[in-house]
Amino acid sequence: MSLNIEFIGNSKASHTLYIIIAKKDSLNKHNFSDLFKQEASEFLKENKQEVLTLYKDKQKINAFIYINTETEYSAKLDNARVFGSIIYKTLCKDKSTACTLTGLNDLNEKEIYALLEGMLISSYRFDKYKKNKSVAKKLYIEKGSISADKLQELKHVTAAQNIARDLVNEPVITLNAIALSSAIQKLGKTYGFSVKVLHKNEIQKLKMGGLLGVNRGSDDPPTFNILEYKPKTAKNKNPLILVGKGVVYDTGGYNLKISGFMSTMKCDMAGAAAVIGAFCAIAANKLNAHVIGLIPATDNRIGHNALVQDDIITMYDGTTVEIQNTDAEGRLILADALSYAKKYHPKLVIDLATLTGAAAAVTGHYGIGLMGTADKKTIQQLMESGEEVYERCIEFPFWKEFDELLKSEIADLKNIGGAVGGASTAGKFLKHFTDYPWIHLDIAGPAFIKEGAKGYQQKGATGVGVRLLYNFVKKIK
């Protein structure tokens, strides 16, 4: 089911009415029965969030009792998103295709935005391959509860997040590297950003040994995608570069994933999807920022020419890498992209990748592992954006001792550092290929939810990173 939110028009009377009650004096605004007012007052007094139903003039009315006792800013906003999901689930049970929601003015502007955001995120369904498609529903809200510009911005951002979710949920049988590039080109034309796709012969000329090495076992060629959004009014002289890991499917190569770990590996391009979604949101809302996206794309398969342990490959910047685990492939393709980014003299580079199980073990699907070389102020700004959209980041240790674990006796680097600090050594490997302010985001935990989805999240792709990047880029100076 999809949800389209519009302001109330002349046809209000024919819709099922839903009312948000967040304050006790709100009860007096409506012609409720004394019995209903008493019942609702008890819930308000006890800080219970409930959905109550009554009938007025034979019309069914649902009253949402909304109490937000959270004091922490990020938790308060996320509680509003969760309540939005409760409202949306109630709407799903309603057989009518249009509903009216009033009472939003009881909340502050940020809470209203978050509540509607929770509703829109909850409405996502990946039903492309189902015979019975979900039915779109319209929700009418009062004018003045949120500005038309803010509502339009919200729609663009959540639609962009859903684009990322669609890409991640799409199986590799229909979304290999070539198909991913084609999808990016179509989105670029729709949203207004440029796309240049480098194919295998061009990648070979550039000697991108990481991307070509991972692709050796595949029958499908790799691509290297360059996205750019550059308005005339861009505030940043040097571009912000977003790099996304685009492994469209990861078998682990000859270090084959076992015990069910290959399940959901279509999500190994969630970093790429986040960058694509962020570009759609940035361009749709016409942010005044110059942004470049770099997406190396391939699958990681087993084949007669596939990489094996002890192989040595030469990267785009000339660094030689001893392969010690073919399942540590994401860092190889990202390394080429990070080296390529140097030519743009970037203000900042942020990469996103479902990179390590070690990061997922720390964060679960609740947050993102962060490390890098950007200054503390920039890192803090990104973390604050994470708190605001509830895609929270936690900074991992980035000590010099982790560099020692990547030393090779026969090459410049090994591609893994061993059992200790797996997320941090992966980050250290990537750092070798940077000479600019850089932040690495390991989204292995929150990119795809197999179990434990709650509130406005569903099982499957989450589109994590889209709202985080959009919020951060919007504030760039």
ZISULGI-V964283 format. One record per pair of residues at least 12 apart in sequence whose C-alpha atoms are under 8 Angstrom apart, sorted by the first residue. I is the first residue (numbers start at 1). GAP is how many residues later the second one is. Records with the same first field share a line. If there is no record, write none. Layout:
I = GAP + GAP
This chain:
1 = 122 + 123 + 124 + 132 + 133 + 134 + 135 + 136
2 = 118 + 121 + 122 + 123 + 132 + 133 + 134 + 135
3 = 116 + 117 + 120 + 133 + 134 + 135 + 136
4 = 132 + 133 + 134 + 135
5 = 133 + 134 + 135 + 136
6 = 132 + 133 + 134 + 135
7 = 133 + 134 + 135 + 136
8 = 92 + 132 + 133 + 134 + 135
9 = 131
12 = 88 + 128
15 = 81 + 83 + 84 + 85
16 = 43 + 44 + 45 + 80 + 82 + 83 + 84
17 = 43 + 44 + 45 + 82 + 83 + 84 + 85
18 = 43 + 44 + 45 + 46 + 81 + 82 + 83 + 84
19 = 42 + 43 + 44 + 45 + 82 + 83 + 84
20 = 43 + 44 + 45 + 46 + 81 + 82 + 83 + 84 + 86
21 = 42 + 43 + 44 + 45 + 82 + 85
22 = 22 + 43 + 44 + 45 + 84 + 85
23 = 21 + 83
24 = 17 + 20
26 = 80
32 = 24
36 = 18
40 = 12 + 25
43 = 22
44 = 21 + 22 + 23
47 = 20 + 21 + 22
48 = 17 + 18 + 19
49 = 15 + 16 + 17 + 18
50 = 14 + 15 + 16
51 = 12 + 13 + 14
52 = 12 + 13
64 = 23
66 = 17
68 = 12
73 = 315
74 = 313 + 314 + 315 + 316
75 = 315
76 = 35
77 = 33 + 34 + 37 + 38 + 311
78 = 36 + 311 + 312
80 = 31 + 32 + 34 + 35 + 38
81 = 33 + 34 + 35 + 36 + 37 + 38 + 374 + 375
82 = 33 + 36 + 373 + 374
83 = 32 + 35 + 372
84 = 30 + 31 + 32 + 33 + 34 + 35 + 372
85 = 30 + 33 + 34 + 37 + 370 + 371
86 = 369
87 = 32
88 = 31 + 34 + 35
97 = 39 + 40 + 41
98 = 39 + 40 + 41 + 42
99 = 38 + 39 + 40 + 41
100 = 39 + 40 + 41
101 = 38 + 39 + 40 + 41
102 = 39 + 40
104 = 38 + 41
105 = 40
109 = 36 + 37
112 = 33 + 34
113 = 33 + 37 + 38 + 41
117 = 37 + 41
118 = 338
119 = 337
120 = 35 + 38
121 = 37 + 41 + 335 + 336
122 = 333 + 334 + 335 + 336
124 = 38
126 = 40 + 43
153 = 132
156 = 124 + 125 + 128 + 129
157 = 123 + 124 + 309 + 310 + 313
158 = 309
159 = 122
160 = 117 + 118 + 120 + 121 + 306
161 = 113 + 116 + 117 + 301 + 302 + 303 + 305 + 306
162 = 115 + 301
163 = 110 + 114 + 300
164 = 106 + 109 + 110 + 112 + 113 + 299 + 302
165 = 108 + 296 + 297 + 298
166 = 295
167 = 106
168 = 98 + 99 + 100 + 101 + 102 + 105 + 293 + 295
169 = 97 + 98 + 291 + 292
170 = 96
171 = 95
172 = 76 + 77 + 94
175 = 73
176 = 44 + 72 + 122 + 123
177 = 43 + 44 + 45 + 46 + 69 + 71 + 120 + 121 + 122
178 = 42 + 43 + 44 + 45
180 = 117
181 = 16 + 42 + 44
184 = 92
187 = 93
188 = 92
191 = 89 + 92 + 93
192 = 37 + 91 + 92
193 = 34 + 35 + 36 + 37 + 86 + 90
194 = 33 + 34 + 35
195 = 30 + 31 + 32 + 33
196 = 29 + 30 + 31
197 = 26 + 27 + 28 + 29
198 = 25 + 26 + 27
199 = 22 + 23 + 24 + 25
200 = 21 + 22 + 23
203 = 20 + 21
206 = 110
207 = 107 + 108 + 109
208 = 106 + 107 + 108 + 128
209 = 104 + 105 + 106 + 107 + 127
210 = 103 + 104 + 105 + 106 + 122 + 123 + 124 + 125 + 126
211 = 85 + 86 + 87 + 121 + 122 + 125
213 = 93 + 94 + 100
214 = 84 + 85 + 86 + 92 + 93 + 115 + 118 + 119
215 = 83 + 84 + 85 + 86 + 91
216 = 87 + 89 + 90 + 91
217 = 36 + 83 + 84 + 85 + 86 + 87 + 88 + 89 + 90
218 = 81 + 82 + 83 + 84 + 85 + 88
220 = 78 + 79
221 = 77
222 = 74 + 75 + 76 + 77
223 = 73 + 74 + 75
224 = 70 + 71 + 72 + 73
225 = 68 + 69 + 70 + 71 + 72
226 = 66 + 67 + 68 + 69
227 = 65 + 66 + 67
228 = 62 + 63 + 64 + 65
229 = 50 + 54 + 60 + 61 + 62 + 63
230 = 59 + 60 + 61
231 = 55 + 57 + 58 + 59
233 = 55 + 56
234 = 53 + 54 + 55 + 56
235 = 53 + 54 + 55 + 241 + 242
236 = 53 + 54 + 111 + 240 + 241
237 = 53 + 110
238 = 52 + 106 + 107 + 108 + 109
239 = 50 + 51 + 52 + 53 + 105 + 106 + 107 + 108 + 109
240 = 49 + 50 + 51 + 52 + 106 + 107 + 108 + 109 + 110
241 = 50 + 51 + 52 + 53 + 100 + 105 + 106 + 107 + 108 + 109
242 = 33 + 49 + 50 + 51 + 52 + 107 + 108 + 109 + 110
243 = 28 + 29 + 32 + 50 + 51 + 52 + 91 + 94 + 95 + 106 + 107 + 108 + 109
244 = 25 + 26 + 27 + 28 + 29 + 30 + 31 + 49 + 50 + 51 + 52 + 90 + 107 + 108 + 109
245 = 23 + 24 + 25 + 26 + 27 + 50 + 51 + 52 + 85 + 88 + 89 + 106 + 107 + 108 + 109
246 = 22 + 23 + 24 + 25 + 26 + 27 + 49 + 50 + 51 + 52
247 = 21 + 22 + 49 + 50 + 51 + 52 + 53 + 83
248 = 17 + 18 + 19 + 20 + 21 + 49 + 50 + 51 + 52
249 = 16 + 17 + 18 + 19 + 20 + 49 + 50 + 51 + 52
250 = 12 + 15 + 16 + 18 + 49 + 50 + 51 + 77
251 = 14 + 49 + 50 + 51 + 76
252 = 48 + 49 + 74 + 75 + 76 + 77
253 = 47 + 48 + 49 + 53 + 54 + 55 + 73 + 74
254 = 48 + 52 + 53 + 54 + 72 + 73
255 = 70 + 71 + 72
256 = 71
257 = 70
264 = 184
267 = 87 + 180 + 181 + 194
268 = 85 + 86
269 = 84 + 85
270 = 83 + 84 + 177 + 193 + 194
271 = 80 + 81 + 82 + 83 + 172 + 194
272 = 23 + 80 + 81
273 = 190
274 = 78 + 189 + 190 + 191 + 192
275 = 18 + 77 + 190 + 191
276 = 17
277 = 186 + 189
278 = 187 + 188 + 189 + 191 + 192
279 = 14
281 = 185 + 189
282 = 188 + 191 + 192
287 = 186 + 187
288 = 186
289 = 184 + 185 + 187
294 = 43 + 47
295 = 42
296 = 37 + 38 + 41
297 = 36
300 = 29
307 = 16 + 19
308 = 15 + 17 + 18
309 = 14 + 15 + 16 + 17
310 = 12 + 13 + 14
311 = 12 + 13
312 = 99
315 = 20 + 21
316 = 20 + 23 + 24
317 = 19 + 22 + 116
319 = 93 + 94
320 = 91 + 92 + 93
321 = 90 + 91 + 92 + 93 + 94
322 = 86 + 88 + 89 + 90 + 91 + 92 + 93
323 = 91 + 92 + 93
324 = 90 + 91 + 92
325 = 90 + 91
328 = 27 + 87 + 88
330 = 23 + 24 + 25
331 = 24 + 84 + 95 + 98 + 99
332 = 83
334 = 96
335 = 95 + 98
336 = 97
338 = 92 + 95 + 96
339 = 94 + 95
342 = 92 + 93 + 94
345 = 91
346 = 90 + 91
347 = 89 + 90
348 = 26 + 88 + 89 + 90 + 91
349 = 87 + 88 + 89 + 90
350 = 88 + 89 + 90 + 91
351 = 87 + 88 + 89 + 90
352 = 88 + 89 + 90 + 91 + 113
353 = 88 + 89 + 90 + 91
354 = 88 + 89 + 90 + 91 + 93
355 = 68 + 71 + 87 + 88 + 89
356 = 66 + 67 + 70 + 86 + 88
357 = 66 + 87 + 88
358 = 63 + 64 + 65
359 = 63 + 64 + 83 + 84 + 85 + 86
360 = 83 + 84 + 85 + 86
361 = 84
363 = 82 + 83
364 = 81 + 82
365 = 80 + 81 + 82 + 83 + 84
366 = 25 + 26 + 79 + 80
367 = 24 + 25 + 26 + 27 + 76 + 78 + 79
368 = 23 + 24 + 25 + 26 + 73 + 74 + 75 + 76 + 77 + 78
369 = 24 + 25 + 26 + 27 + 72 + 73 + 74
370 = 23 + 24 + 25 + 26 + 69 + 70 + 71 + 72
371 = 24 + 25 + 26 + 27 + 53 + 56 + 68 + 69 + 70
372 = 26 + 55 + 59 + 65 + 66 + 67 + 68
373 = 58 + 63 + 64 + 65 + 66
374 = 62 + 63 + 64 + 65
375 = 62
379 = 60
381 = 91
382 = 86 + 90
385 = 83 + 86 + 87
386 = 82
389 = 78 + 79 + 82
391 = 73 + 74 + 76 + 77
396 = 27 + 28
397 = 27
398 = 26 + 29 + 30
402 = 15 + 19 + 22 + 23 + 26
403 = 22 + 25 + 26
405 = 12 + 13 + 20
406 = 19 + 23
413 = 16
415 = 14
423 = 19
427 = 13
443 = 21
446 = 16 + 18
447 = 14 + 15 + 16 + 17
448 = 12 + 13 + 14
449 = 12 + 13
